[in-house]
Amino acid sequence: MEPITIELIADSIKKYRNVVVLTGAGISAESGIPPFRGAGGLWVKFNPEEYATIQIFLRNPSKAWELFKVLGDTVGQAKPNAAHYALAEMEQKNYLSAIITQNVDGLHQKAGNKNVIEFHGTNSEYSCLKCNNIYPADKISLEKVPVYCKCGFPLKPNVVLFGEMIPHEALMEAKFQAENCKVMLVIGTSAQVYPASHMPAIAKSNGAIVYEINPEETPLTGYISNSILLGNAGEILPQLVNLLS
Protein backbone atom coordinates (compact mmCIF):
# COMPACT_ATOMS: atom_id res chain seq x y z
CA MET A 1 0.00 0.00 0.00
CA GLU A 2 1.28 3.44 -0.95
CA PRO A 3 2.45 5.79 1.85
CA ILE A 4 0.33 8.92 1.87
CA THR A 5 0.41 12.52 3.09
CA ILE A 6 -2.12 15.34 3.14
CA GLU A 7 -0.10 16.99 0.35
CA LEU A 8 -0.36 13.93 -1.91
CA ILE A 9 -4.13 13.69 -1.37
CA ALA A 10 -4.45 17.40 -2.17
CA ASP A 11 -2.41 16.92 -5.37
CA SER A 12 -4.76 14.13 -6.51
CA ILE A 13 -7.81 16.27 -5.78
CA LYS A 14 -6.39 19.25 -7.68
CA LYS A 15 -5.46 17.02 -10.62
CA TYR A 16 -8.76 15.19 -10.98
CA ARG A 17 -11.21 17.58 -9.23
CA ASN A 18 -14.17 15.16 -9.35
CA VAL A 19 -14.25 14.00 -5.70
CA VAL A 20 -16.94 11.98 -3.93
CA VAL A 21 -16.82 11.50 -0.17
CA LEU A 22 -18.26 8.60 1.83
CA THR A 23 -18.80 9.48 5.50
CA GLY A 24 -19.81 7.50 8.55
CA ALA A 25 -20.35 8.01 12.25
CA GLY A 26 -16.72 8.89 12.91
CA ILE A 27 -17.01 12.29 11.27
CA SER A 28 -19.86 13.24 13.62
CA ALA A 29 -18.29 11.78 16.77
CA GLU A 30 -16.34 15.04 17.09
CA SER A 31 -19.71 16.82 17.25
CA GLY A 32 -20.73 14.73 20.26
CA ILE A 33 -22.85 12.17 18.44
CA PRO A 34 -21.83 8.66 19.54
CA PRO A 35 -21.55 5.97 16.88
CA PHE A 36 -24.13 3.20 16.82
CA ARG A 37 -21.49 0.49 17.09
CA GLY A 38 -18.58 0.01 19.47
CA ALA A 39 -17.94 1.11 23.03
CA GLY A 40 -20.40 3.78 24.08
CA GLY A 41 -22.48 3.30 20.95
CA LEU A 42 -26.27 3.36 20.89
CA TRP A 43 -26.44 -0.35 20.13
CA VAL A 44 -24.73 -1.03 23.46
CA LYS A 45 -27.59 0.72 25.26
CA PHE A 46 -30.37 -0.23 22.85
CA ASN A 47 -30.34 -3.68 21.26
CA PRO A 48 -31.38 -2.90 17.68
CA GLU A 49 -33.50 -6.05 17.50
CA GLU A 50 -35.52 -4.76 20.45
CA TYR A 51 -35.73 -1.06 19.57
CA ALA A 52 -34.79 -0.33 15.96
CA THR A 53 -36.77 -2.58 13.63
CA ILE A 54 -39.78 -1.50 11.63
CA GLN A 55 -41.68 -4.42 13.15
CA ILE A 56 -41.03 -3.18 16.69
CA PHE A 57 -42.13 0.33 15.74
CA LEU A 58 -45.41 -0.91 14.26
CA ARG A 59 -46.09 -3.33 17.11
CA ASN A 60 -44.86 -1.27 20.06
CA PRO A 61 -44.12 2.37 19.14
CA SER A 62 -43.51 3.28 22.79
CA LYS A 63 -40.56 0.88 22.85
CA ALA A 64 -39.10 2.26 19.62
CA TRP A 65 -39.55 5.81 20.85
CA GLU A 66 -37.23 5.16 23.81
CA LEU A 67 -34.46 5.02 21.19
CA PHE A 68 -35.93 7.76 18.97
CA LYS A 69 -36.00 10.22 21.86
CA VAL A 70 -32.35 9.67 22.75
CA LEU A 71 -31.39 9.97 19.09
CA GLY A 72 -33.51 13.09 18.62
CA ASP A 73 -32.14 14.80 21.72
CA THR A 74 -28.54 13.99 20.78
CA VAL A 75 -28.81 15.03 17.13
CA GLY A 76 -30.84 18.12 17.97
CA GLN A 77 -28.05 19.50 20.15
CA ALA A 78 -25.18 18.69 17.77
CA LYS A 79 -23.37 21.27 15.68
CA PRO A 80 -21.17 20.74 12.62
CA ASN A 81 -17.48 20.40 13.40
CA ALA A 82 -14.36 21.45 11.52
CA ALA A 83 -14.53 18.37 9.27
CA HIS A 84 -18.07 19.17 8.13
CA TYR A 85 -17.15 22.77 7.37
CA ALA A 86 -14.06 21.68 5.47
CA LEU A 87 -16.15 19.46 3.18
CA ALA A 88 -18.57 22.33 2.59
CA GLU A 89 -15.64 24.51 1.59
CA MET A 90 -14.37 21.77 -0.72
CA GLU A 91 -17.74 21.79 -2.46
CA GLN A 92 -17.71 25.59 -2.72
CA LYS A 93 -14.29 25.36 -4.39
CA ASN A 94 -15.83 22.99 -6.99
CA TYR A 95 -13.75 19.96 -6.07
CA LEU A 96 -16.46 17.94 -4.32
CA SER A 97 -19.24 16.44 -6.46
CA ALA A 98 -21.24 14.68 -3.73
CA ILE A 99 -21.24 13.31 -0.21
CA ILE A 100 -22.61 9.83 0.37
CA THR A 101 -23.34 9.58 4.07
CA GLN A 102 -24.48 6.83 6.39
CA ASN A 103 -25.28 9.46 9.02
CA VAL A 104 -28.78 10.71 9.80
CA ASP A 105 -27.77 13.87 11.67
CA GLY A 106 -27.98 16.39 8.80
CA LEU A 107 -24.70 18.03 9.87
CA HIS A 108 -23.32 18.09 6.33
CA GLN A 109 -26.27 20.23 5.23
CA LYS A 110 -26.00 22.44 8.30
CA ALA A 111 -22.36 23.06 7.42
CA GLY A 112 -23.34 24.12 3.91
CA ASN A 113 -23.07 21.09 1.64
CA LYS A 114 -25.74 20.97 -1.05
CA ASN A 115 -25.38 17.55 -2.71
CA VAL A 116 -25.72 15.08 0.15
CA ILE A 117 -26.98 11.54 -0.47
CA GLU A 118 -28.42 10.18 2.78
CA PHE A 119 -28.26 6.39 2.66
CA HIS A 120 -30.09 5.88 5.93
CA GLY A 121 -32.47 8.84 5.81
CA THR A 122 -32.51 11.84 8.10
CA ASN A 123 -33.43 12.58 11.67
CA SER A 124 -34.20 16.19 10.70
CA GLU A 125 -37.81 15.26 10.01
CA TYR A 126 -40.50 12.85 11.18
CA SER A 127 -42.97 11.06 8.96
CA CYS A 128 -46.29 9.30 9.21
CA LEU A 129 -46.47 5.91 7.53
CA LYS A 130 -50.26 6.11 7.38
CA CYS A 131 -50.95 9.50 5.75
CA ASN A 132 -47.40 10.45 4.61
CA ASN A 133 -47.34 13.75 6.50
CA ILE A 134 -43.84 15.13 7.11
CA TYR A 135 -42.94 17.21 10.18
CA PRO A 136 -39.64 19.13 10.60
CA ALA A 137 -37.81 17.88 13.68
CA ASP A 138 -37.44 21.39 15.06
CA LYS A 139 -41.24 21.65 15.20
CA ILE A 140 -41.61 18.45 17.23
CA SER A 141 -41.47 18.37 21.04
CA LEU A 142 -39.87 15.24 22.45
CA GLU A 143 -40.99 15.91 26.02
CA LYS A 144 -43.79 13.37 25.69
CA VAL A 145 -43.30 10.31 23.53
CA PRO A 146 -44.45 8.62 21.36
CA VAL A 147 -45.23 11.59 19.15
CA TYR A 148 -48.35 11.25 17.04
CA CYS A 149 -49.42 12.57 13.66
CA LYS A 150 -52.54 14.69 13.26
CA CYS A 151 -54.22 11.54 11.92
CA GLY A 152 -53.50 9.72 15.19
CA PHE A 153 -50.79 7.37 13.90
CA PRO A 154 -47.39 7.41 15.69
CA LEU A 155 -44.63 9.28 13.90
CA LYS A 156 -41.19 7.88 13.22
CA PRO A 157 -37.95 9.66 12.35
CA ASN A 158 -37.42 9.62 8.61
CA VAL A 159 -34.55 7.16 9.05
CA VAL A 160 -34.15 3.63 7.72
CA LEU A 161 -34.96 1.12 10.44
CA PHE A 162 -33.86 -2.50 10.34
CA GLY A 163 -36.28 -4.29 8.05
CA GLU A 164 -36.73 -1.26 5.78
CA MET A 165 -35.13 -0.77 2.38
CA ILE A 166 -32.49 1.81 1.56
CA PRO A 167 -34.29 4.53 -0.45
CA HIS A 168 -33.99 3.48 -4.10
CA GLU A 169 -33.25 6.99 -5.33
CA ALA A 170 -30.40 7.38 -2.82
CA LEU A 171 -28.92 4.02 -3.80
CA MET A 172 -29.03 4.78 -7.53
CA GLU A 173 -27.55 8.26 -7.11
CA ALA A 174 -24.78 6.92 -4.85
CA LYS A 175 -23.87 4.25 -7.40
CA PHE A 176 -23.80 6.86 -10.16
CA GLN A 177 -21.52 9.13 -8.16
CA ALA A 178 -19.22 6.24 -7.21
CA GLU A 179 -18.99 5.06 -10.81
CA ASN A 180 -18.12 8.52 -12.13
CA CYS A 181 -15.80 10.04 -9.52
CA LYS A 182 -12.04 10.26 -9.98
CA VAL A 183 -11.17 10.37 -6.27
CA MET A 184 -13.14 8.93 -3.37
CA LEU A 185 -12.42 9.93 0.22
CA VAL A 186 -13.66 7.46 2.84
CA ILE A 187 -13.98 9.34 6.12
CA GLY A 188 -15.01 8.19 9.58
CA THR A 189 -16.53 4.85 8.66
CA SER A 190 -15.62 1.28 9.51
CA ALA A 191 -16.97 0.28 6.07
CA GLN A 192 -18.90 -2.67 7.43
CA VAL A 193 -22.50 -1.75 6.60
CA TYR A 194 -23.72 -2.76 3.14
CA PRO A 195 -24.51 -1.24 0.66
CA ALA A 196 -22.65 1.94 1.65
CA SER A 197 -19.51 -0.13 2.29
CA HIS A 198 -19.59 -1.25 -1.35
CA MET A 199 -19.31 2.28 -2.80
CA PRO A 200 -15.48 2.42 -2.52
CA ALA A 201 -15.23 -0.87 -4.43
CA ILE A 202 -17.48 0.53 -7.16
CA ALA A 203 -15.31 3.64 -7.37
CA LYS A 204 -12.10 1.63 -7.47
CA SER A 205 -13.41 -0.72 -10.17
CA ASN A 206 -14.19 2.31 -12.32
CA GLY A 207 -10.69 3.70 -12.04
CA ALA A 208 -10.97 6.08 -9.08
CA ILE A 209 -8.29 6.60 -6.46
CA VAL A 210 -9.64 5.70 -3.00
CA TYR A 211 -8.14 7.31 0.09
CA GLU A 212 -9.21 6.65 3.68
CA ILE A 213 -9.09 9.25 6.44
CA ASN A 214 -9.77 7.29 9.62
CA PRO A 215 -8.37 6.88 13.14
CA GLU A 216 -7.71 3.20 12.44
CA GLU A 217 -7.57 0.71 9.62
CA THR A 218 -10.76 -0.82 8.16
CA PRO A 219 -11.60 -3.82 5.94
CA LEU A 220 -10.91 -1.49 2.98
CA THR A 221 -7.33 -0.85 4.04
CA GLY A 222 -4.80 -2.52 1.77
CA TYR A 223 -7.59 -4.14 -0.20
CA ILE A 224 -9.78 -1.46 -1.78
CA SER A 225 -8.21 1.82 -0.68
CA ASN A 226 -4.98 3.02 -2.27
CA SER A 227 -3.84 4.31 1.10
CA ILE A 228 -5.02 5.45 4.52
CA LEU A 229 -4.17 8.62 6.42
CA LEU A 230 -4.57 7.83 10.10
CA GLY A 231 -6.07 10.56 12.28
CA ASN A 232 -9.18 12.54 13.11
CA ALA A 233 -11.13 14.14 10.28
CA GLY A 234 -11.57 17.35 12.25
CA GLU A 235 -7.80 17.85 12.23
CA ILE A 236 -6.95 16.52 8.77
CA LEU A 237 -9.69 17.94 6.53
CA PRO A 238 -9.14 21.65 7.33
CA GLN A 239 -5.44 21.18 6.50
CA LEU A 240 -6.40 19.40 3.28
CA VAL A 241 -8.80 22.11 2.14
CA ASN A 242 -6.21 24.81 2.88
CA LEU A 243 -4.00 23.17 0.26
CA LEU A 244 -6.70 23.45 -2.39
CA SER A 245 -6.69 26.71 -4.34
C-alpha positions as CSV (number, residue, x, y, z in Angstrom):
1,M,0.0,0.0,0.0
2,E,1.3,3.4,-0.9
3,P,2.4,5.8,1.8
4,I,0.3,8.9,1.9
5,T,0.4,12.5,3.1
6,I,-2.1,15.3,3.1
7,E,-0.1,17.0,0.4
8,L,-0.4,13.9,-1.9
9,I,-4.1,13.7,-1.4
10,A,-4.5,17.4,-2.2
11,D,-2.4,16.9,-5.4
12,S,-4.8,14.1,-6.5
13,I,-7.8,16.3,-5.8
14,K,-6.4,19.2,-7.7
15,K,-5.5,17.0,-10.6
16,Y,-8.8,15.2,-11.0
17,R,-11.2,17.6,-9.2
18,N,-14.2,15.2,-9.4
19,V,-14.3,14.0,-5.7
20,V,-16.9,12.0,-3.9
21,V,-16.8,11.5,-0.2
22,L,-18.3,8.6,1.8
23,T,-18.8,9.5,5.5
24,G,-19.8,7.5,8.5
25,A,-20.4,8.0,12.2
26,G,-16.7,8.9,12.9
27,I,-17.0,12.3,11.3
28,S,-19.9,13.2,13.6
29,A,-18.3,11.8,16.8
30,E,-16.3,15.0,17.1
31,S,-19.7,16.8,17.2
32,G,-20.7,14.7,20.3
33,I,-22.9,12.2,18.4
34,P,-21.8,8.7,19.5
35,P,-21.6,6.0,16.9
36,F,-24.1,3.2,16.8
37,R,-21.5,0.5,17.1
38,G,-18.6,0.0,19.5
39,A,-17.9,1.1,23.0
40,G,-20.4,3.8,24.1
41,G,-22.5,3.3,20.9
42,L,-26.3,3.4,20.9
43,W,-26.4,-0.4,20.1
44,V,-24.7,-1.0,23.5
45,K,-27.6,0.7,25.3
46,F,-30.4,-0.2,22.8
47,N,-30.3,-3.7,21.3
48,P,-31.4,-2.9,17.7
49,E,-33.5,-6.1,17.5
50,E,-35.5,-4.8,20.5
51,Y,-35.7,-1.1,19.6
52,A,-34.8,-0.3,16.0
53,T,-36.8,-2.6,13.6
54,I,-39.8,-1.5,11.6
55,Q,-41.7,-4.4,13.1
56,I,-41.0,-3.2,16.7
57,F,-42.1,0.3,15.7
58,L,-45.4,-0.9,14.3
59,R,-46.1,-3.3,17.1
60,N,-44.9,-1.3,20.1
61,P,-44.1,2.4,19.1
62,S,-43.5,3.3,22.8
63,K,-40.6,0.9,22.8
64,A,-39.1,2.3,19.6
65,W,-39.5,5.8,20.9
66,E,-37.2,5.2,23.8
67,L,-34.5,5.0,21.2
68,F,-35.9,7.8,19.0
69,K,-36.0,10.2,21.9
70,V,-32.3,9.7,22.8
71,L,-31.4,10.0,19.1
72,G,-33.5,13.1,18.6
73,D,-32.1,14.8,21.7
74,T,-28.5,14.0,20.8
75,V,-28.8,15.0,17.1
76,G,-30.8,18.1,18.0
77,Q,-28.1,19.5,20.1
78,A,-25.2,18.7,17.8
79,K,-23.4,21.3,15.7
80,P,-21.2,20.7,12.6
81,N,-17.5,20.4,13.4
82,A,-14.4,21.4,11.5
83,A,-14.5,18.4,9.3
84,H,-18.1,19.2,8.1
85,Y,-17.1,22.8,7.4
86,A,-14.1,21.7,5.5
87,L,-16.1,19.5,3.2
88,A,-18.6,22.3,2.6
89,E,-15.6,24.5,1.6
90,M,-14.4,21.8,-0.7
91,E,-17.7,21.8,-2.5
92,Q,-17.7,25.6,-2.7
93,K,-14.3,25.4,-4.4
94,N,-15.8,23.0,-7.0
95,Y,-13.8,20.0,-6.1
96,L,-16.5,17.9,-4.3
97,S,-19.2,16.4,-6.5
98,A,-21.2,14.7,-3.7
99,I,-21.2,13.3,-0.2
100,I,-22.6,9.8,0.4
101,T,-23.3,9.6,4.1
102,Q,-24.5,6.8,6.4
103,N,-25.3,9.5,9.0
104,V,-28.8,10.7,9.8
105,D,-27.8,13.9,11.7
106,G,-28.0,16.4,8.8
107,L,-24.7,18.0,9.9
108,H,-23.3,18.1,6.3
109,Q,-26.3,20.2,5.2
110,K,-26.0,22.4,8.3
111,A,-22.4,23.1,7.4
112,G,-23.3,24.1,3.9
113,N,-23.1,21.1,1.6
114,K,-25.7,21.0,-1.0
115,N,-25.4,17.6,-2.7
116,V,-25.7,15.1,0.2
117,I,-27.0,11.5,-0.5
118,E,-28.4,10.2,2.8
119,F,-28.3,6.4,2.7
120,H,-30.1,5.9,5.9
121,G,-32.5,8.8,5.8
122,T,-32.5,11.8,8.1
123,N,-33.4,12.6,11.7
124,S,-34.2,16.2,10.7
125,E,-37.8,15.3,10.0
126,Y,-40.5,12.9,11.2
127,S,-43.0,11.1,9.0
128,C,-46.3,9.3,9.2
129,L,-46.5,5.9,7.5
130,K,-50.3,6.1,7.4
131,C,-51.0,9.5,5.8
132,N,-47.4,10.5,4.6
133,N,-47.3,13.7,6.5
134,I,-43.8,15.1,7.1
135,Y,-42.9,17.2,10.2
136,P,-39.6,19.1,10.6
137,A,-37.8,17.9,13.7
138,D,-37.4,21.4,15.1
139,K,-41.2,21.7,15.2
140,I,-41.6,18.4,17.2
141,S,-41.5,18.4,21.0
142,L,-39.9,15.2,22.5
143,E,-41.0,15.9,26.0
144,K,-43.8,13.4,25.7
145,V,-43.3,10.3,23.5
146,P,-44.5,8.6,21.4
147,V,-45.2,11.6,19.1
148,Y,-48.3,11.3,17.0
149,C,-49.4,12.6,13.7
150,K,-52.5,14.7,13.3
151,C,-54.2,11.5,11.9
152,G,-53.5,9.7,15.2
153,F,-50.8,7.4,13.9
154,P,-47.4,7.4,15.7
155,L,-44.6,9.3,13.9
156,K,-41.2,7.9,13.2
157,P,-38.0,9.7,12.4
158,N,-37.4,9.6,8.6
159,V,-34.6,7.2,9.0
160,V,-34.1,3.6,7.7
161,L,-35.0,1.1,10.4
162,F,-33.9,-2.5,10.3
163,G,-36.3,-4.3,8.1
164,E,-36.7,-1.3,5.8
165,M,-35.1,-0.8,2.4
166,I,-32.5,1.8,1.6
167,P,-34.3,4.5,-0.5
168,H,-34.0,3.5,-4.1
169,E,-33.2,7.0,-5.3
170,A,-30.4,7.4,-2.8
171,L,-28.9,4.0,-3.8
172,M,-29.0,4.8,-7.5
173,E,-27.5,8.3,-7.1
174,A,-24.8,6.9,-4.8
175,K,-23.9,4.2,-7.4
176,F,-23.8,6.9,-10.2
177,Q,-21.5,9.1,-8.2
178,A,-19.2,6.2,-7.2
179,E,-19.0,5.1,-10.8
180,N,-18.1,8.5,-12.1
181,C,-15.8,10.0,-9.5
182,K,-12.0,10.3,-10.0
183,V,-11.2,10.4,-6.3
184,M,-13.1,8.9,-3.4
185,L,-12.4,9.9,0.2
186,V,-13.7,7.5,2.8
187,I,-14.0,9.3,6.1
188,G,-15.0,8.2,9.6
189,T,-16.5,4.9,8.7
190,S,-15.6,1.3,9.5
191,A,-17.0,0.3,6.1
192,Q,-18.9,-2.7,7.4
193,V,-22.5,-1.8,6.6
194,Y,-23.7,-2.8,3.1
195,P,-24.5,-1.2,0.7
196,A,-22.6,1.9,1.7
197,S,-19.5,-0.1,2.3
198,H,-19.6,-1.3,-1.4
199,M,-19.3,2.3,-2.8
200,P,-15.5,2.4,-2.5
201,A,-15.2,-0.9,-4.4
202,I,-17.5,0.5,-7.2
203,A,-15.3,3.6,-7.4
204,K,-12.1,1.6,-7.5
205,S,-13.4,-0.7,-10.2
206,N,-14.2,2.3,-12.3
207,G,-10.7,3.7,-12.0
208,A,-11.0,6.1,-9.1
209,I,-8.3,6.6,-6.5
210,V,-9.6,5.7,-3.0
211,Y,-8.1,7.3,0.1
212,E,-9.2,6.6,3.7
213,I,-9.1,9.3,6.4
214,N,-9.8,7.3,9.6
215,P,-8.4,6.9,13.1
216,E,-7.7,3.2,12.4
217,E,-7.6,0.7,9.6
218,T,-10.8,-0.8,8.2
219,P,-11.6,-3.8,5.9
220,L,-10.9,-1.5,3.0
221,T,-7.3,-0.8,4.0
222,G,-4.8,-2.5,1.8
223,Y,-7.6,-4.1,-0.2
224,I,-9.8,-1.5,-1.8
225,S,-8.2,1.8,-0.7
226,N,-5.0,3.0,-2.3
227,S,-3.8,4.3,1.1
228,I,-5.0,5.5,4.5
229,L,-4.2,8.6,6.4
230,L,-4.6,7.8,10.1
231,G,-6.1,10.6,12.3
232,N,-9.2,12.5,13.1
233,A,-11.1,14.1,10.3
234,G,-11.6,17.4,12.3
235,E,-7.8,17.9,12.2
236,I,-6.9,16.5,8.8
237,L,-9.7,17.9,6.5
238,P,-9.1,21.6,7.3
239,Q,-5.4,21.2,6.5
240,L,-6.4,19.4,3.3
241,V,-8.8,22.1,2.1
242,N,-6.2,24.8,2.9
243,L,-4.0,23.2,0.3
244,L,-6.7,23.5,-2.4
245,S,-6.7,26.7,-4.3
